[in-house]
Amino acid sequence: QVHFVESGGGLVQPGGSLTLSCTASGFPFSMYSMSWHRQAPGKERELVARISSGGSSINYADDVKGRFTISRNNAENTVFLHMSNLRPEDTAVYYCKRHATADWGQGTQVTVPS
């Protein structure tokens, strides 16, 4: 059974940093690309960043490039999202996902007050 444990969300002031983590189980983690998505109130869920199975290929949404960094530790079945220079518009629930499947984490709230 596929399962994700997400952590690291919280309240942070503009310009601050947070690192989200997502630990997976129930599938061969090192064989899958992983991604982070977010959903702000009243908006559709959107892709934030994606990392290939070995970590050599990475993509970011335009509005997080240069501020967010996705990484993974295949030995620990964990994918990370380091977020810096956070803005109020980054406020959302952040989800990890096994790429090309319908397997989602439970989500973790990130709040950046204006």
Protein Blocks (a to p, Z undefined) as FASTA:
>chain_A
ZZdddehiacddehiacddddddehiafklpccddddddehiacddfbdcdfkopaccdd
fklgokaccdddfknopacdddehiafklgccdddddehiabdcebiaddddZZ
